[in-house]
């Protein structure tokens, strides 16, 4: 599956334009004078990292003496349509400049000669179905099939206190506590290939929950900052999430596969999406409208009591959410 990369460059150039050599990984995608703003579009198959390098030259002594501007701003880099935060993760190494010593500068501006570089991880996901029987209901045909994590399962709540229950008869709850987007979408895709439902609703968690297969056997959902539960298996993952944990960067590595599977689900049934997490909900409204119907945001209103753990939603939160979405999905 191809990845789509866009590099937006903004220029402030006088009479002498700079020369830019732009590389994505080992591939040179631009090598020429740059005298105007430019968007470089490139399609490739990335592995585990997105590495972009821009070599800038042309700031000669005569240009410097004439006080001529010759700067290039890496305004934005996107992967599969999502921002990679060039200003936060880019580093410009100034070198071979008159009057200015060599040094490294964090950011996205290249005012002098040197090399700008950004090296960020690509967070792929396996979308392995969750078939271990941890769902509230056993898999079967349904009028409305509901998928999600603990907010759908109803941690520490009775079944009749969950939002799928409040939707009415013929609704099945296939939520699993701790689920990631990858496991939810993978399971829902498996479900519609094996069972029938009129409507399918997903309530999705944060994009930083990541599904991993350990030793090609056990599958776990990695939730950041609960590292002690994973006995050191995913220390490197924890480190990269801490260093590069911008939601748009994390989701960019698996948004294309998410869309592909959701399209397949929507071909089998009517798909509806929501989230209780603001970043995820924003991505749904921006990227998935047209693939599915976007439901109202699941609001964890503070005026209602939480579940006994004081972390998860209580019955009133679930009842209100069900009342909001019932007229939309029908029933």
N, C-alpha and C positions, 0 to 999 in steps of 0.2 A: 504494500500500500504506500503510495507516494506521500511525501510531505511537501507542503507549500510554504515557501519562505518569501517574505517581502522585506526589503531594506529601504527605508525612506531617508534620503540624504537632503539636508537643507544647506545651501551655500551662502556665504558672504564673501564675495570675490571681487577684487579690483580688476586691473588691466591684465594681470597674469593669473590664469587659472591653475589650480594644482593638478597633478596627475594622481589618480587613484587606482590601486590594484586591489580588487575585492575578491576574497576567496571564501568559499563555504566548504569547510573540510579541506580536501586536497584539490578541489575544483575551482579554477579561476572563472568568475562569472562577470567580471568587468575589469578592463585595463585601458584607461584612456584619460584624456583631459576632462575635467568636470567644471564647466562654467555656469551651470544652472542646477536648480533643484532636480533631483532624480529619484525615481522609485525603481529598484532592481527587483524583478520577480524571478524566482527560480523554483523548479520542481526537482526533487531528488528523493532518495530513500535514506533517511538518517538511521544510524545505529543507536548508540546509547547517549550521544551528546550532539549538541549543536555548537559548532565552533566556527565563528566568523572572524576573519582577519582583514583589516583594511590598511594598506601601506600608502601613506601620503607623502608626496615629495613636491618640490617646486618653490618652496619658500627660500629663495636664494638671498644672498647678502644684499643685492640691489633692490629686491622687493622689500626686504626689511628696512633698508635705509630710506626708501621712498614712503615708508609707513603705509604700504598698501595692504588692505585686508585680504586674507586668503584662508578663511576658516571653513570647515565643513562640520556640520552637526549631524550625528547619527540620531535623527529625530525619533525613529521608531523601527524596531525589528519585530515582526510577527511570525509565528509558526502556526500554520493551519488556522490563520485568522485571529490568533490570540497574542497579546502583547508579551514580549520577552524581557521588557524592562532594561533597555540598553543603558539608560543613564545610571542604573543601580549596579549592573553587573559588568559594565564595560571598563576597560583600563587602557589609557593611552600612554605609550612609552615615547616621550619626546627624545629625539636623537638627531645628530647632524644639523644643528641649528646655529646660526651666527648669534653671538651675544648671550645665548641661553644654554645653561648646563643640561645635560641629559638627566631625565627624571621620569618617574611614573606618576600619572595623574588619574585618579578614579573619575569616571564620568563618561560623557558621550560627545565631547567637543574635541576637534582636532584643529587647533589654530596654527600649529607649526608643523615641521616635518616629523615623521615618526610612524609608529605602528599602533593602531587601535585593535583590541582583541576582546572578544566575548566568548566564554566557554561555559555553557550551562548544560545540565543533564536533561535528557528527554525521558519523561516518566511514562513508559509503556505499561499496558495492563493486559492480562490474559483472558478476562471475561469467562472464567470457569464457573459453570452452574453450581449452585449451592444445593446439593441433593442429600444432605445428611439427616434429614428429618427434623431439623430444628425449627421449622415453620410452625405457626400456630395451627394451621389446618393442613391435613394431608393433601397432596396434589390431586385435584379432580376438576371436572368441568365446573364452570361458574358463570353466573350472570355478570358479576364484576369481580375480577381478580386483582388483588391489591398486593403490591410489592414494596419493600422498603427495609429499613433497619429497625432499631429498637423503638423508634417513634411509631412505626406501623405495628410491630409485634405487640407493643404495650408493656414495656418492662414494669414489673411489680404491680400490674393492673390485672383485674379480672378480664376475661374475654369480652364480656358485655360492656366494658368501659373503653374499648379501643375504637378508633375512628372507622375501621371497616365494619364493625358491628353496627355502628350508628347509621350506616348507609342503608341498612335494611336487609330483606331476605335475598338469598341467592348470592351473597357477597362472601368471598373467601379471603382469609388473611394469610398471606404467604411471606410475611415479614420475618426477618431473622436479626436478632440483636447483634450490633457491631458490623453489619454489612457495609460494603463499599459500593460505589456506583458500578464498578466493574462486575462485582458478584450479583448485584441486583439486576443489571441489564442482561448479563449472561444467563441468569436463571429464568428471567422473563422470556428471553428468546427461546430457551429450551422448552419452557412451558407451552408456548403457542405452537410449537411444532408437535407437541404430544397431547395437548388438551384443547378444549374449546372454551372461549368466553366471549361475551358480547362487548365488554369494555375491559380495559386494563389500565390501572392507575399505579403510578410510581411516585413515592415520596422519597426524594433523594437526599443523601447527606453531603457533607463537605467533600470537595474534590481531593483533599489531601489524604483521605483514607485510601490505602492502596492494597490491592490483592496480590499476594505472592504465593508461588508454589515452591515449597522447600524440598530439595532432593528429588524433584520430579514426582513427589507423592503427596505429602500433606499440603493443604491449601490454608492460608491464614490471611486475615485482613489486618493490615498494619495500621494502627491508629497512633499518630504522633504523640510523643510524651507519655506513652504507656510502655516504654521500652523494656521495663523489667519483666513484662509478661512474655518477652520473646527471647530471653536467655542469651542475648548477644548475637542472635542470628542475623539481625538486620541493623547492626550498628552503623554501617555505611549509609544505609537508606535514611536512618534518623539524621545523620550528619548533613546529607544533601537536602533533606526537607528543611532543616534549620537554616541552612545557607541560602537555599534557592526557593523558599516556600511561598512565593507569590502564586496565588490561585490560578491566574491566567497562564503562567508558565507551566505549572504542574498539569493543568487540564489539557494543554496544547498537545501533549504527547499521546493522548488517547481519545481526544474529542472526535477524530475522524472515524475511529472504530465504533465509538458510541453512536454516532449518527447512522452508520451503516446498519448496526443491529437494530436500532430503533425504527429505521425504515422497514426492516424485515418484519418487526413486530406489528407495525402499523398496517402492513399488507394483510395480516391475519385477523386483526381486530382494531377497534378504535382505541388509540393510545392517548392517555392524559398524564401530564407531568406537573409536579410541584416540588417544593423543597422547604425546609424549615431553616435553611442556612442562606444568608443573603447573597454571598458570592455565587453559590451554585444557582440560586434562583435567577440572578442577573444573567448568567450564561444561558439558562434555559430560555428566557425571554428573548435574548439577542440571537441565539444560534439555532433554536429548535422549533420556533414557531413556523408552522408549515409541515414539519415532520410529525408534529403531534399538537394536541390542544394544550395550552398552558393554563393550569388552574390557579386560583388565588394562592398567595403565599401562606404557608402555615405559620401563624403568629403565636408565639409562646407568651401570651398576654400575662403580665405580672400580677394582675388582679385576681387570677385564678390559682388555686392550689396545685402544686406539682405532685408527682408520684411520691411515694414514701421515701425514695432516695434523695429527694429534693433536687434532682437533676433532669428527670424526664417529665414529659407532659402528664397532666392529670386528666381525669374523665371530662372535665368541662372544656379543656383545650380541644380534646378529640371530638366532643359533641359539636362544638362551634365549627370546627373545620369540616366535619361531615355535612352540617347544615349549609355551609357555603358552597360545597362542591356538588351536592346532590342535584340541584336544579340544572347544573351544567352537564353532568354525565347522565342524568335521567334516573328515575326510580324513586 
